[in-house]
């Protein structure tokens, strides 16, 4: 049976600069990053291309060395140690399987390098293949497997060496949508069963939200927000985070008053009340009101906060998306259980309403 290990991973003021060989300014890929990953936690580094998430993962693995700062795995500082001296295993975007080896030999490779006895290798490989649902595939060549099966082999190869920390660098990006969903579930189930600490890199918000204990949202080398998926989605601290982790509409408002935990704002000449606000929001300032599609309602004309006309309805089965033209631009409203709701026909004049506790005030200026 694979031994369970749970250790923490700590980054203290970690910065990574890449020298520009053409004499231009250095590229700062990661800027003064501080992060504590708890034992047994799966944390996702989420952000657009170039935000520093993969560089952070590679520094934890030892493939890149920090320019400044320290990295700890458990109580051991590993900042300058090479990858083979760290108790980690990395699962890459490309499967990296050896085509001339069988599935069994691919999975066994790490144990053979460690000179594990042959009989123990056989037992551990069979256990690990069973764990990832490939018990009957040990004698096959990787080329005879589907993409999802190859990904399972890569996962088994990473897990069999019983690392303290499992590092996953966009491992599902080569799979189709259905396989991605299936593998997300499998990875999460195995990680929880083993209690292993894991760091997962992705630019896919659905992966991040469905897999993670906590999400680390990054932009331009900076950590912008850390929190549970529900916190990141419902309580973003900036316009960037709000827009990156989910669909959102941003309405320009002026903050008039703050009293009794309520913010009184002006929205296009109408007074609106908001219960929640992000950082650096003050009375008198121009701000934005962030609304998720499911937090909005379509009502009769002049009954809500914003007037508009239905441009298009998109039926999705358990929900309907209404695209409404307004003076603030096109607004997306998600209507759950449409069979139980009144649906306004395309071309209808309507109004958009929202509850004070379902929207959030944010500073309109980034950084």
Steps between C-alpha positions, in 0.01 A plus 500: 500500500628849415621673812314816592705813553380847594742789520473875462656712225607855583616783276656799677547818294580302188596699191615368163669726246608390155794686348442653160795410278432795268568758769141586574348506847485171691169314482346453846297180470414471872507800730536465880269200528398375846300180528438227758351174369367289785576126530261297285362809326444528126565856395459634147709773343259673262563783257551603137806410296810676629366556852775294670306189599715247313821673611379470860434129453842449339670673795324266744615206285856631475504546121542875557686665788361817664686826453394595853312334785474154654302181433424236763354152467393405849766642732781457246622792295536381140559835329824401325458122488479326158176320407630152587573614857143618560222261595275610215356353180386703200226415255544702182267628230654253254470147632873430455452124480775282358355361173730196492389387849178332608261670739639284781860600427409869468342496844782290647775726363539721808517200732767333286713814518469479878609132486181373665490116506329342199223329697412822683494686168249250363273538801515880505448539125195275506356689798557836331355391165194374687469837674483684166270241341755336269544156659469318166724732298847424637627315192380758246707760319410865569415546130214252542335711769257792477606846616317455829663164561845642426431776749414238762831325433684829549313551828585147615867556419501815712319341794692173521816667635290621797600867478429738785379756246327433166544779243262513202576736211180537291475121477158489333545757226544236226173323580153564362233657719339176624834336583616815678193486722551129574870542576435799729280277712757218500793724593306660783378163632849345497660808657248501785524123552880521528501823700785625283588869470446618142562815294302526177563756225224598258351793310160326502277645772266198496792270580616733775158534660412130487835358615635732763494542873630851428568700185795737452414756231808654334558787260826648368709306752295608801265297718176696476277295732505171692187330624255212480327471161176639643685798650686578179176483301265678739742741669760609242725782621554654155339540163766274346431210736124540461521486121757222482327244721152538353259692282423846635356834396650822639271800539651846568370653824575792730508422872285750689478365854603215729293423809375191686717276281323627191652694211269749329602556137385685193456281192403703196287736708339225707581427864620145569586334830794257521593281798851385402812685391861415418818674611573871451136599455409836654212747509519756219699288258412366158477120525353201320217275606585137417206271424513130408245380240318288759467799738287698252126470425299599195181684601235717342610837357570769765480250787875450532821702504597491131282523190573295189379283214544125464733433207526122525394208719723191511334187643742270689258251655522569873557870436447772243737783413335828407719757321356846559603824332519791746653846516793334684558251218387141466412329828481124549231370736489133600151368569505170690215250457349696208185285489395650835578862402353755267719525193484826306505454122784635288432863420306562822554812708608392848671614816790340690481471876743375766500443874739710716674193643563333161722771348834652606669840484855508366761764434475583130876551465731196485825519701 
